[in-house]
């Protein structure tokens, strides 16, 4: 495919329209400060706060992995909870049935999710737009029903609960360090994917799939690879959830769960890599606060989400970037 080298300039032109990031030095400094602040958490926070941060860090990976499809690929999937749940169930089922070493199960969890994503993607990506979203939703419900009905294998609606992680990780500080380390590595890997030639070409398929295909790019192949990569990191996030809560249950596979990372991406900004990460912190902290103060927390979150969609379509990070002095021009 001799025409393929002509694509990166096209993708680069598209990325300047929507995906302009912070200055690399500013981004690196900001990330370093955030990581250092999180690393100091055990010295200043109580056990409950550490546990909450563990959950948020896993959700940040979940949201960033989902946004690889949503923000970079233009693919709205309501099935990413399938792979999130598979990651958690890989840990739980191993503890319940197979008794293999935890580290082997943890390492295998994202690959199991990626394998499932490959087969789901082969079918779902044959459809476009709304039908793709509906197919991913259908697969999510299929896995949910299987997990709920196979009582003797998955524990049914009750799920699987138990001491499924090594005793060392059960210590709150150790578990926090582990989840923080894995989350940082996973987010760095996802960032590297988004700024690679593959990421630029993926954005090209988002904006101008027909032109990209006419220039020789295998659009289906790139989208399938993105779907598998997203499934891999969603499965890793699910495994982190199992480390955090030591359980797995069918609701982790439900399509409603797939809506959480989508909302996080919209809140933070789906056209910025840090958007879903920031959205995960804001969404979960706000949800916990509202759950403890009102019974109508879902209504309030829905109104906030509606306001962001109407008045800040690029999310909070997008609004911040548009006002920075070193940006040369706004979104075109």
Long-range contacts (C-beta under 8 A, 24 or more apart in sequence): 1-216, 1-217, 2-216, 3-215, 3-216, 4-215, 4-216, 4-217, 6-215, 7-201, 7-204, 7-212, 7-215, 7-216, 7-217, 8-197, 8-200, 8-201, 10-204, 10-208, 10-211, 10-212, 10-215, 11-200, 11-201, 11-203, 11-204, 12-200, 14-203, 14-204, 14-206, 14-207, 14-208, 15-200, 15-203, 16-332, 17-207, 17-331, 17-332, 18-203, 18-271, 18-331, 19-72, 19-203, 19-271, 19-272, 20-321, 20-327, 20-331, 21-272, 21-273, 21-321, 22-321, 22-324, 23-326, 26-326, 27-274, 35-184, 38-180, 39-180, 41-176, 41-180, 42-172, 42-173, 42-176, 42-177, 47-172, 50-172, 50-173, 50-176, 51-172, 51-244, 52-284, 52-285, 52-288, 53-176, 53-180, 54-175, 54-176, 54-179, 54-240, 54-243, 54-244, 55-241, 55-244, 55-245, 55-284, 56-280, 56-281, 56-284, 56-285, 57-179, 57-180, 57-183, 57-240, 58-179, 58-183, 58-237, 58-238, 58-240, 58-241, 58-244, 59-237, 59-260, 59-261, 59-264, 59-280, 59-283, 59-284, 60-183, 60-187, 60-276, 60-277, 60-280, 60-281, 61-183, 61-186, 61-187, 61-190, 61-233, 61-236, 61-237, 61-240, 62-233, 62-234, 62-237, 62-238, 62-260, 62-261, 62-280, 63-260, 63-261, 63-264, 63-265, 63-268, 63-276, 63-277, 63-279, 63-280, 64-186, 64-187, 64-190, 64-233, 64-273, 64-276, 64-277, 65-186, 65-190, 65-229, 65-230, 65-231, 65-232, 65-233, 65-234, 65-236, 65-237, 65-261, 66-230, 66-234, 66-258, 66-261, 66-262, 66-265, 66-276, 67-261, 67-265, 67-270, 67-273, 67-275, 67-276, 68-190, 68-193, 68-194, 68-202, 68-226, 68-229, 68-230, 68-233, 69-226, 69-227, 69-230, 70-262, 70-265, 70-270, 71-265, 71-270, 71-271, 71-272, 71-275, 71-276, 72-194, 72-199, 72-202, 72-203, 72-206, 72-226, 73-202, 73-203, 73-205, 73-206, 73-223, 73-226, 74-205, 74-206, 74-207, 75-125, 75-132, 75-223, 75-226, 75-227, 76-129, 76-132, 76-133, 76-262, 77-124, 77-132, 77-133, 77-136, 77-227, 77-230, 77-258, 78-133, 78-134, 78-136, 78-137, 78-140, 78-255, 78-258, 78-259, 78-262, 79-120, 79-124, 79-135, 79-136, 79-137, 79-138, 79-139, 79-140, 79-255, 79-258, 80-136, 80-230, 80-231, 80-234, 80-258, 80-261, 81-140, 81-234, 81-252, 81-253, 81-254, 81-255, 81-256, 81-257, 81-258, 81-260, 82-116, 82-117, 82-120, 82-136, 82-139, 82-140, 82-143, 82-231, 82-253, 82-258, 83-113, 83-114, 83-116, 83-117, 83-230, 83-231, 83-232, 83-234, 83-235, 83-238, 84-113, 84-234, 84-235, 84-237, 84-238, 84-241, 84-252, 84-253, 84-257, 85-143, 85-144, 85-147, 85-238, 85-248, 85-250, 85-252, 85-253, 85-257, 86-112, 86-113, 86-116, 86-143, 86-235, 86-238, 86-253, 87-112, 87-113, 87-234, 87-235, 87-236, 87-237, 87-238, 87-239, 87-240, 87-241, 87-242, 88-238, 88-239, 88-241, 88-242, 88-247, 88-248, 88-252, 89-147, 89-154, 89-160, 89-238, 89-248, 89-252, 90-235, 90-238, 90-239, 90-242, 91-164, 91-165, 91-239, 91-242, 91-243, 91-248, 92-155, 92-159, 92-160, 92-162, 92-164, 92-242, 92-247, 92-248, 93-153, 93-154, 93-160, 93-248, 94-164, 95-160, 95-162, 95-163, 95-164, 96-155, 96-160, 96-162, 96-164, 97-153, 102-164, 102-165, 102-166, 106-239, 106-243, 109-235, 109-236, 109-238, 109-239, 109-242, 110-232, 110-233, 110-235, 110-236, 110-239, 111-232, 111-235, 112-235, 113-231, 113-232, 113-234, 113-235, 113-236, 113-238, 114-228, 114-229, 114-231, 114-232, 114-235, 116-231, 117-227, 117-228, 117-230, 117-231, 117-232, 117-234, 118-224, 118-227, 118-228, 118-231, 120-227, 120-231, 121-223, 121-224, 121-227, 121-228, 121-231, 122-224, 124-227, 125-220, 125-223, 125-224, 125-227, 136-258, 137-255, 137-258, 140-253, 140-254, 140-255, 140-258, 141-254, 141-255, 143-253, 144-250, 144-251, 144-253, 144-254, 144-255, 147-249, 147-250, 147-253, 148-250, 154-248, 154-250, 155-249, 156-250, 157-249, 157-250, 158-249, 159-247, 159-248, 159-249, 159-250, 160-247, 160-248, 160-249, 161-246, 161-247, 162-246, 162-247, 163-246, 164-242, 164-246, 165-242, 165-243, 165-246, 169-243, 170-246, 175-243, 175-244, 178-243, 179-240, 179-243, 179-244, 182-236, 182-240, 183-240, 186-233, 186-236, 186-237, 187-277, 189-233, 190-233, 190-273, 191-273, 193-229, 194-273, 198-222, 198-225, 202-226, 263-301, 263-305, 265-315, 266-305, 266-308, 266-309, 266-315, 267-304, 267-305, 267-308, 267-315, 267-316, 268-315, 268-316, 268-317, 269-314, 269-315, 269-316, 269-317, 269-318, 269-319, 270-315, 271-314, 271-315, 271-318, 272-314, 272-315, 272-317, 272-318, 272-321, 274-317, 275-315, 275-316, 275-317, 275-318, 278-316, 278-317, 279-315, 279-316, 282-316
